[in-house]
Amino acid sequence: MREVEVFLQAEQVIPVGDPDTLEAQLEQSNALQDDVKTLQQNVVKLDVTAQKLLENAEPKFANELKTRLDTLTGEWKKVVQDSRSQNAKLKDALDKTKKVLEGVQEFTSWLCKMETEIPTSVDVTSSAELFQLKAKYQLIKDKVDHRTDQFRDLNEKG
């Protein structure tokens, strides 16, 4: 249990934004969850055995055993709770990180496409050409305005 506490303390800082590290930590955390399930059976057996000992024990020994058992049970519950909480935080951070990175990639792709729509050096020789150029820029502006809220949301998530 001390080793698990040390592990949980060391992993308390969640590396949001780093999917590789998050995945590695989540893998370790999932393995810890498996260990907790396995050790839970041992804790139950220990409790059953201790209860049997308490039935026939002398009062002084029974008090000491009861105190130690209560301490052990409390520490175990804290380890279980902390490991589950850490696992949930890692899963949440990984999901959010992936969503933000996907959003950034999609937005980058969209921006590259928008960049190709911007007219390059254009010589305007008539008011009709100027009107057409203005319409193209207005269309681009409208597309950008349409995505502004999405950009802000993505930026906020990031």
SEPAVO-989225 format. One line per 4 residues: number of its first residue (from 1); their letters; for each residue x, y, z of C-alpha. Coordinates in steps of 0.05 Angstrom, whole numbers, plus 5000, padded with zeros to 4 digits. Example, Ala and Ser with C-alpha at 12.3 -4.5 7.8 and 13.67 -1.06 7.14 Angstrom:
2
1	AS	5246:4910:5156 ~ 5273:4979:5143
% end
This chain:
158
1	MREV	5000:5000:5000 ~ 5058:5047:5014 ~ 5085:5034:4944 ~ 5016:5050:4914
5	EVFL	5013:5114:4955 ~ 5082:5135:4930 ~ 5061:5118:4858 ~ 4996:5159:4865
9	QAEQ	5034:5218:4894 ~ 5086:5216:4838 ~ 5031:5213:4785 ~ 4989:5267:4816
13	VIPV	5008:5318:4763 ~ 4967:5300:4702 ~ 5006:5314:4637 ~ 4947:5345:4600
17	GDPD	4964:5356:4527 ~ 5015:5299:4523 ~ 4976:5239:4496 ~ 5036:5192:4497
21	TLEA	5051:5204:4570 ~ 4977:5202:4587 ~ 4968:5135:4552 ~ 5029:5107:4589
25	QLEQ	5004:5132:4656 ~ 4934:5106:4641 ~ 4962:5038:4624 ~ 4999:5037:4691
29	SNAL	4937:5061:4726 ~ 4895:5006:4694 ~ 4946:4954:4716 ~ 4941:4983:4786
33	QDDV	4865:4975:4783 ~ 4875:4902:4766 ~ 4923:4895:4824 ~ 4873:4928:4871
37	KTLQ	4819:4878:4850 ~ 4867:4821:4863 ~ 4890:4849:4930 ~ 4818:4862:4951
41	QNVV	4809:4787:4959 ~ 4869:4785:5005 ~ 4842:4842:5047 ~ 4776:4806:5055
45	KLDV	4812:4742:5075 ~ 4854:4781:5124 ~ 4792:4813:5155 ~ 4757:4745:5161
49	TAQK	4819:4715:5194 ~ 4826:4774:5241 ~ 4753:4769:5261 ~ 4763:4696:5279
53	LLEN	4824:4713:5320 ~ 4786:4769:5356 ~ 4733:4720:5379 ~ 4782:4680:5421
57	AEPK	4836:4731:5436 ~ 4855:4761:5502 ~ 4829:4832:5511 ~ 4897:4866:5506
61	FANE	4915:4828:5442 ~ 4845:4838:5415 ~ 4849:4914:5424 ~ 4917:4917:5390
65	LKTR	4893:4873:5333 ~ 4829:4912:5325 ~ 4868:4978:5323 ~ 4916:4952:5270
69	LDTL	4859:4922:5230 ~ 4821:4987:5231 ~ 4883:5025:5210 ~ 4897:4976:5154
73	TGEW	4824:4978:5130 ~ 4824:5054:5130 ~ 4889:5057:5091 ~ 4864:5006:5042
77	KKVV	4799:5044:5029 ~ 4840:5107:5017 ~ 4886:5071:4968 ~ 4826:5043:4930
81	QDSR	4791:5110:4928 ~ 4854:5148:4907 ~ 4872:5098:4853 ~ 4802:5100:4823
85	SQNA	4802:5176:4825 ~ 4870:5179:4791 ~ 4847:5130:4738 ~ 4785:5171:4723
89	KLKD	4826:5235:4719 ~ 4875:5203:4671 ~ 4819:5177:4627 ~ 4785:5245:4626
93	ALDK	4850:5281:4611 ~ 4867:5233:4554 ~ 4798:5241:4524 ~ 4800:5316:4527
97	TKKV	4871:5319:4501 ~ 4853:5276:4441 ~ 4792:5318:4426 ~ 4832:5382:4429
101	LEGV	4887:5354:4385 ~ 4836:5328:4335 ~ 4803:5397:4335 ~ 4869:5432:4324
105	QEFT	4886:5385:4267 ~ 4818:5395:4235 ~ 4822:5471:4244 ~ 4892:5472:4214
109	SWLC	4868:5433:4154 ~ 4809:5481:4146 ~ 4855:5542:4152 ~ 4901:5514:4098
113	KMET	4841:5504:4053 ~ 4818:5575:4068 ~ 4887:5602:4051 ~ 4882:5572:3981
117	EIPT	4817:5610:3971 ~ 4849:5678:3983 ~ 4862:5712:3917 ~ 4936:5722:3902
121	SVDV	4962:5786:3871 ~ 4904:5812:3830 ~ 4906:5872:3784 ~ 4839:5906:3787
125	TSSA	4825:5947:3725 ~ 4750:5958:3730 ~ 4696:5969:3781 ~ 4665:5902:3761
129	ELFQ	4730:5865:3778 ~ 4734:5904:3844 ~ 4662:5883:3860 ~ 4678:5810:3845
133	LKAK	4742:5813:3888 ~ 4703:5845:3944 ~ 4651:5789:3940 ~ 4706:5736:3944
137	YQLI	4736:5769:4006 ~ 4667:5777:4037 ~ 4654:5702:4026 ~ 4720:5685:4059
141	KDKV	4705:5732:4116 ~ 4636:5700:4126 ~ 4668:5631:4128 ~ 4718:5655:4180
145	DHRT	4664:5689:4221 ~ 4623:5625:4219 ~ 4681:5586:4251 ~ 4702:5639:4302
149	DQFR	4660:5609:4359 ~ 4687:5540:4344 ~ 4757:5568:4347 ~ 4743:5602:4414
153	DLNE	4715:5538:4442 ~ 4775:5498:4419 ~ 4822:5551:4446 ~ 4786:5550:4513
157	KG	4789:5474:4517 ~ 4863:5477:4500
% end
